[in-house]
Amino acid sequence: MSPNFFEVVAECPHTRARAGLLHTPHGVVETPVFMPVGTQGTVKGLTQRDLAEELGVTILLANTYHLYLRPGHELIRKLGGLHSFMSWPNAILTDSGGYQVFSLSALRTIDDHGVVFQSHLDGSRHTFTPESTVDVQLALGSDILMVLDECPEYPVSHESARQSMHRTVRWARQANEHYRRRREDTAAGQALFPIVQGSMFPDLRRECARALVDLDADGYAIGGLSVGEPRPLSLETVEATEDILPRARPRYAMGVGMPAELAEYAARGVDMMDCVLPTRNARNGCLFTSGGRVLIKNAQYKDDQQPVDARCSCYTCSRYSRAYLRHLFLAGEILYAVLATRHNLRRYLDIMREIRHAIVSGTLPEYLRCVRSASLDAG
């Protein structure tokens, strides 16, 4: 990885937030950034043109586990890599698949060598090791690769979390060594991130972070968040390692968060985030607006001619009423999911642009106060 992979362009003197640039083989990504989740090589309900041209998405996430099982990484490699396969011009980050495998508690076994699991599609048996998940992601050709980690459930005992954390560190070392050996085969500029684990125990998180920093990795992820713990505990868990992870490398908080939480993570030094909330909630009838959530199935919207969010200029808000969207949702029309997903992603991306502007302009503390005040009013 180039030493200029991550460039800090502005820092907030009152928080740990910073604005930066990720220089990837498929373009520059401004941070803090929210990455839409395209698990199986697609963000449900949207075309790549919607994402890149209308919404301005510069990086999205795809999932190794799902693409490994279907259609298979070797097929994707044969067809030119994931960018070519899905016709996506910008950057891609691939999760290692660890979270998906470990969520299949009844279908997998773990030891120090890796994890053996059954496919949720057909029951076939497969093995993921620290080395094999690197190889799969190299075949996919993603710009940012993640190491295999063990994501413990919540709650978990301190001793179980400690054993899991040490296994994650060992796997990260193995993956890093394998990746460095294979660097000559890889596309220039790819990056590999290890993942900080340790459940919700600050001492384990800090121990894990210290061990992973020794790898001198391209960036660092904070995993094991949003697994059932109270929301404030997620922020505290990020705080536990902020002063250990190197400021010169990007930090990625995995699987976060609600709209009002995005600025809170950025203020704690997080540069990258992803979450299924905007897309999944859209399909289930929950729309995020500048004034709070709109549950579109509610009867109060039956004859409401207003847009979902009068302050939003997205395609959905500029053309369609709440009444029409409610009708589409209740009728089970595919168009509802398309329009709702467009809107929710636009809301998240607008929030990230606001956060970046606040950092660069030196107004992040004021922005945070407004966000917190609005959250209290909404609550």
C-alpha positions as CSV (number, residue, x, y, z in Angstrom):
1,M,0.0,0.0,0.0
2,S,1.2,3.5,-0.8
3,P,2.3,5.6,2.2
4,N,-0.2,8.2,0.9
5,F,-3.2,5.8,1.1
6,F,-4.7,8.0,3.8
7,E,-4.3,11.8,3.9
8,V,-5.7,13.9,6.8
9,V,-6.8,17.3,5.5
10,A,-8.4,18.8,8.6
11,E,-8.8,18.0,12.3
12,C,-11.2,19.3,14.9
13,P,-9.2,20.7,17.9
14,H,-12.1,20.0,20.3
15,T,-12.8,16.4,19.4
16,R,-10.9,13.5,17.8
17,A,-12.6,14.0,14.4
18,R,-10.8,14.6,11.2
19,A,-11.5,14.9,7.5
20,G,-9.4,13.0,5.1
21,L,-8.9,11.4,1.8
22,L,-8.5,7.7,1.0
23,H,-6.5,7.2,-2.2
24,T,-7.8,3.9,-3.7
25,P,-7.1,2.2,-7.1
26,H,-10.7,3.2,-8.0
27,G,-10.7,6.8,-7.0
28,V,-10.4,9.2,-4.0
29,V,-12.8,8.7,-1.1
30,E,-13.5,11.7,1.1
31,T,-13.8,10.9,4.8
32,P,-15.6,10.6,7.1
33,V,-17.5,8.3,4.8
34,F,-20.6,6.1,5.0
35,M,-20.4,3.0,2.8
36,P,-23.8,1.6,1.5
37,V,-24.0,-2.1,2.0
38,G,-24.1,-4.1,-1.3
39,T,-23.8,-7.5,0.3
40,Q,-24.2,-9.7,-2.8
41,G,-22.7,-7.2,-5.3
42,T,-25.8,-5.0,-5.3
43,V,-27.4,-2.4,-3.1
44,K,-30.9,-3.7,-3.1
45,G,-33.3,-1.6,-5.2
46,L,-30.7,0.7,-6.8
47,T,-28.7,0.6,-9.9
48,Q,-25.0,1.5,-10.0
49,R,-25.9,4.6,-11.9
50,D,-28.2,5.6,-9.1
51,L,-25.4,5.1,-6.6
52,A,-22.5,6.7,-8.4
53,E,-24.2,9.5,-10.4
54,E,-27.3,10.5,-8.4
55,L,-26.1,9.8,-4.9
56,G,-22.4,10.3,-5.3
57,V,-21.3,7.1,-3.6
58,T,-17.5,6.7,-3.9
59,I,-17.2,3.4,-2.0
60,L,-19.5,0.6,-1.1
61,L,-19.3,-2.7,0.8
62,A,-19.7,-6.2,-0.5
63,N,-19.6,-9.4,1.4
64,T,-17.0,-12.2,1.0
65,Y,-19.2,-14.9,2.5
66,H,-22.1,-14.4,0.2
67,L,-20.1,-13.9,-2.9
68,Y,-17.9,-16.9,-2.1
69,L,-21.0,-19.1,-1.9
70,R,-22.8,-17.6,-4.9
71,P,-21.6,-17.1,-7.7
72,G,-18.1,-18.0,-6.4
73,H,-14.9,-15.9,-6.3
74,E,-13.2,-17.9,-9.0
75,L,-16.0,-17.1,-11.4
76,I,-15.9,-13.4,-10.5
77,R,-12.1,-13.5,-11.0
78,K,-12.6,-15.1,-14.4
79,L,-15.1,-12.4,-15.4
80,G,-12.6,-9.6,-14.5
81,G,-13.1,-9.1,-10.8
82,L,-16.0,-7.6,-8.8
83,H,-15.8,-4.1,-10.2
84,S,-16.2,-5.5,-13.8
85,F,-18.7,-8.1,-12.7
86,M,-21.1,-5.6,-11.1
87,S,-20.1,-2.7,-13.4
88,W,-19.1,-0.5,-10.5
89,P,-16.5,2.2,-11.2
90,N,-15.6,3.3,-7.7
91,A,-14.0,1.7,-4.6
92,I,-15.2,-1.5,-2.9
93,L,-14.5,-2.7,0.6
94,T,-15.1,-6.4,1.2
95,D,-15.9,-7.8,4.7
96,S,-14.1,-11.1,5.4
97,G,-17.3,-12.9,5.9
98,G,-16.5,-13.6,9.6
99,Y,-19.5,-11.9,11.0
100,Q,-21.9,-13.9,8.7
101,V,-20.1,-17.2,9.5
102,F,-20.2,-16.6,13.3
103,S,-23.8,-15.6,13.2
104,L,-24.6,-19.1,11.9
105,S,-24.0,-20.6,15.4
106,A,-25.8,-23.9,14.6
107,L,-23.9,-24.4,11.3
108,R,-20.2,-23.9,12.2
109,T,-17.3,-25.0,14.3
110,I,-14.3,-22.9,15.3
111,D,-10.7,-23.8,16.1
112,D,-7.4,-22.0,15.9
113,H,-7.0,-22.9,12.2
114,G,-10.3,-21.3,11.1
115,V,-13.9,-22.0,10.9
116,V,-15.8,-24.9,9.2
117,F,-19.4,-24.0,8.3
118,Q,-22.4,-25.2,6.3
119,S,-23.8,-23.0,3.6
120,H,-27.1,-21.5,4.4
121,L,-28.0,-22.1,0.7
122,D,-27.6,-25.9,0.3
123,G,-25.9,-27.2,3.5
124,S,-22.6,-27.8,1.8
125,R,-19.5,-27.7,4.0
126,H,-16.7,-25.1,3.6
127,T,-13.7,-23.8,5.5
128,F,-12.5,-20.2,6.0
129,T,-9.0,-19.7,7.3
130,P,-7.2,-16.4,7.7
131,E,-5.2,-17.1,4.5
132,S,-8.2,-18.4,2.4
133,T,-10.3,-15.3,3.1
134,V,-7.5,-13.1,1.9
135,D,-7.2,-15.2,-1.2
136,V,-11.0,-15.0,-1.9
137,Q,-10.9,-11.2,-1.5
138,L,-7.9,-10.9,-3.8
139,A,-9.8,-12.9,-6.4
140,L,-12.7,-10.4,-6.0
141,G,-10.3,-7.5,-6.5
142,S,-11.7,-5.3,-3.8
143,D,-9.8,-2.1,-2.9
144,I,-9.9,-2.7,0.9
145,L,-9.8,-6.2,2.3
146,M,-10.7,-7.3,5.9
147,V,-9.0,-10.0,7.9
148,L,-10.9,-13.0,9.3
149,D,-11.9,-12.3,12.9
150,E,-14.1,-13.9,15.5
151,C,-17.1,-11.8,16.5
152,P,-18.4,-13.0,19.9
153,E,-22.0,-12.7,20.8
154,Y,-23.3,-10.2,23.4
155,P,-23.3,-10.7,26.3
156,V,-20.3,-12.9,26.8
157,S,-18.0,-13.6,29.7
158,H,-14.7,-11.9,30.1
159,E,-12.8,-15.1,29.7
160,S,-14.7,-16.2,26.6
161,A,-14.1,-12.7,25.1
162,R,-10.4,-12.9,26.0
163,Q,-10.0,-16.3,24.2
164,S,-11.9,-15.0,21.2
165,M,-9.8,-11.8,21.1
166,H,-6.5,-13.7,21.2
167,R,-7.7,-15.9,18.4
168,T,-8.6,-12.8,16.3
169,V,-5.1,-11.4,16.9
170,R,-3.4,-14.7,15.8
171,W,-5.6,-14.8,12.7
172,A,-4.8,-11.2,11.9
173,R,-1.0,-12.0,12.1
174,Q,-1.5,-15.0,9.8
175,A,-3.6,-13.0,7.3
176,N,-1.2,-10.2,7.3
177,E,1.8,-12.4,6.6
178,H,0.0,-14.2,3.8
179,Y,-1.1,-10.9,2.3
180,R,2.4,-9.6,2.3
181,R,3.7,-12.8,0.6
182,R,1.1,-12.4,-2.1
183,R,1.6,-8.6,-2.7
184,E,3.4,-9.2,-5.9
185,D,0.3,-10.9,-7.4
186,T,-2.1,-8.2,-6.3
187,A,-3.4,-5.1,-7.9
188,A,-1.4,-2.0,-6.9
189,G,-2.9,-0.1,-4.0
190,Q,-5.0,-2.7,-2.3
191,A,-5.2,-2.4,1.5
192,L,-5.7,-4.9,4.3
193,F,-7.4,-4.0,7.6
194,P,-7.3,-6.1,10.8
195,I,-10.2,-5.9,13.2
196,V,-10.2,-4.9,16.9
197,Q,-12.3,-7.3,19.0
198,G,-12.8,-7.9,22.7
199,S,-16.5,-7.6,23.2
200,M,-17.5,-4.7,25.4
201,F,-14.5,-5.1,27.8
202,P,-12.2,-2.0,27.5
203,D,-9.2,-3.8,28.8
204,L,-9.5,-6.5,26.1
205,R,-10.2,-3.9,23.4
206,R,-7.0,-2.0,24.3
207,E,-5.0,-5.2,24.5
208,C,-6.2,-6.2,21.1
209,A,-5.5,-2.8,19.6
210,R,-2.0,-2.7,20.9
211,A,-1.3,-6.2,19.4
212,L,-2.7,-5.2,16.0
213,V,-0.8,-1.9,15.8
214,D,2.4,-4.0,15.7
215,L,1.2,-5.2,12.3
216,D,1.7,-1.7,10.8
217,A,-1.5,-2.3,8.8
218,D,-3.0,0.0,6.2
219,G,-5.9,0.8,8.4
220,Y,-7.8,-0.6,11.4
221,A,-11.4,-1.7,11.9
222,I,-13.4,-1.9,15.1
223,G,-15.7,-4.9,14.9
224,G,-18.2,-6.5,17.3
225,L,-20.4,-3.5,17.4
226,S,-24.2,-3.4,17.1
227,V,-24.5,-7.0,18.2
228,G,-27.2,-6.3,20.8
229,E,-25.3,-4.1,23.3
230,P,-26.8,-0.8,24.5
231,R,-26.2,2.0,22.0
232,P,-24.0,4.1,24.4
233,L,-21.8,1.1,25.0
234,S,-21.0,1.0,21.3
235,L,-19.6,4.5,21.5
236,E,-17.6,3.7,24.7
237,T,-16.1,0.7,23.0
238,V,-14.8,2.8,20.2
239,E,-13.4,5.3,22.6
240,A,-11.5,2.6,24.4
241,T,-9.0,2.2,21.6
242,E,-8.9,5.6,19.9
243,D,-5.7,6.7,21.6
244,I,-4.0,3.4,20.7
245,L,-4.8,3.2,17.0
246,P,-2.4,5.3,14.9
247,R,-3.8,8.7,13.8
248,A,-2.1,8.3,10.5
249,R,-4.2,5.4,9.5
250,P,-8.0,5.2,8.8
251,R,-10.4,3.8,11.3
252,Y,-13.5,1.9,10.3
253,A,-16.4,1.3,12.8
254,M,-18.2,-1.8,11.4
255,G,-22.0,-2.0,11.3
256,V,-22.9,1.5,12.7
257,G,-25.1,3.4,13.1
258,M,-28.4,5.4,13.5
259,P,-28.4,8.8,11.8
260,A,-27.9,10.7,15.0
261,E,-24.9,8.5,15.9
262,L,-22.9,9.2,12.8
263,A,-21.5,12.4,14.0
264,E,-20.8,10.9,17.4
265,Y,-18.6,8.2,15.8
266,A,-16.8,10.8,13.7
267,A,-16.1,12.9,16.8
268,R,-14.4,9.8,18.3
269,G,-12.0,9.5,15.4
270,V,-13.8,7.2,13.1
271,D,-13.3,7.7,9.4
272,M,-15.4,5.0,7.8
273,M,-18.8,3.4,8.7
274,D,-21.3,1.1,7.2
275,C,-24.7,-0.2,8.2
276,V,-27.7,-1.9,6.6
277,L,-30.1,0.4,8.5
278,P,-30.8,2.9,5.7
279,T,-31.6,0.3,3.1
280,R,-33.2,-2.4,5.3
281,N,-35.4,0.2,7.2
282,A,-36.4,1.8,3.9
283,R,-37.8,-1.5,2.7
284,N,-39.6,-2.1,6.0
285,G,-41.3,1.3,5.9
286,C,-39.1,3.5,8.0
287,L,-37.8,6.7,6.3
288,F,-35.2,8.9,7.9
289,T,-35.7,12.6,7.6
290,S,-34.2,15.8,8.9
291,G,-37.1,15.9,11.3
292,G,-36.9,12.3,12.5
293,R,-38.3,9.0,11.4
294,V,-41.4,8.7,9.3
295,L,-43.2,5.3,9.6
296,I,-44.9,5.5,6.2
297,K,-47.6,2.8,6.9
298,N,-49.2,5.0,9.6
299,A,-52.7,6.2,8.8
300,Q,-51.8,9.8,9.3
301,Y,-50.0,9.8,5.9
302,K,-53.0,8.4,3.9
303,D,-53.8,11.8,2.3
304,D,-50.6,13.6,3.1
305,Q,-49.5,15.5,0.0
306,Q,-46.2,16.6,1.5
307,P,-42.8,15.1,0.4
308,V,-41.2,12.7,2.9
309,D,-38.8,15.5,3.8
310,A,-39.4,19.1,2.6
311,R,-35.7,19.9,3.2
312,C,-34.5,17.1,1.0
313,S,-34.0,17.5,-2.7
314,C,-33.5,13.9,-3.6
315,Y,-35.4,12.2,-6.5
316,T,-38.0,10.8,-4.1
317,C,-38.7,13.9,-2.2
318,S,-38.8,16.1,-5.3
319,R,-41.5,14.0,-7.0
320,Y,-43.6,11.9,-4.7
321,S,-45.9,12.5,-1.8
322,R,-46.1,10.6,1.5
323,A,-49.6,9.5,0.5
324,Y,-48.3,7.9,-2.7
325,L,-45.3,6.2,-0.9
326,R,-47.7,4.9,1.7
327,H,-50.0,3.5,-1.1
328,L,-47.0,1.8,-2.7
329,F,-45.8,0.3,0.6
330,L,-49.2,-1.1,1.5
331,A,-49.6,-2.5,-2.0
332,G,-46.3,-4.2,-1.9
333,E,-45.0,-2.5,-5.0
334,I,-41.3,-2.8,-5.9
335,L,-41.2,0.9,-6.7
336,Y,-41.7,1.7,-3.0
337,A,-38.5,0.0,-2.1
338,V,-36.6,1.8,-4.9
339,L,-37.8,5.2,-3.9
340,A,-37.5,4.7,-0.1
341,T,-33.9,3.3,-0.5
342,R,-32.9,6.2,-2.6
343,H,-34.2,8.6,0.0
344,N,-32.7,6.9,3.1
345,L,-29.3,6.6,1.5
346,R,-29.4,10.2,0.4
347,R,-30.2,11.2,4.0
348,Y,-27.2,9.3,5.3
349,L,-24.8,10.7,2.7
350,D,-26.1,14.2,3.3
351,I,-25.3,13.7,7.0
352,M,-21.8,12.6,6.2
353,R,-21.3,15.7,4.0
354,E,-22.5,17.9,6.8
355,I,-20.1,16.3,9.2
356,R,-17.1,16.7,6.9
357,H,-18.0,20.3,6.2
358,A,-18.3,21.0,10.0
359,I,-14.8,19.5,10.5
360,V,-13.2,21.4,7.7
361,S,-15.0,24.7,8.7
362,G,-14.2,24.3,12.4
363,T,-17.9,24.1,13.4
364,L,-18.2,20.5,14.5
365,P,-18.9,21.3,18.2
366,E,-21.8,23.4,17.2
367,Y,-23.0,20.7,14.8
368,L,-22.8,18.1,17.5
369,R,-24.8,20.3,19.9
370,C,-27.6,20.7,17.3
371,V,-27.6,16.9,16.6
372,R,-27.8,16.1,20.3
373,S,-30.5,18.6,20.9
374,A,-32.6,17.3,18.0
375,S,-32.2,13.8,19.3
376,L,-33.4,14.8,22.7
377,D,-36.4,16.5,21.2
378,A,-37.2,13.5,19.0
379,G,-36.9,11.2,22.0
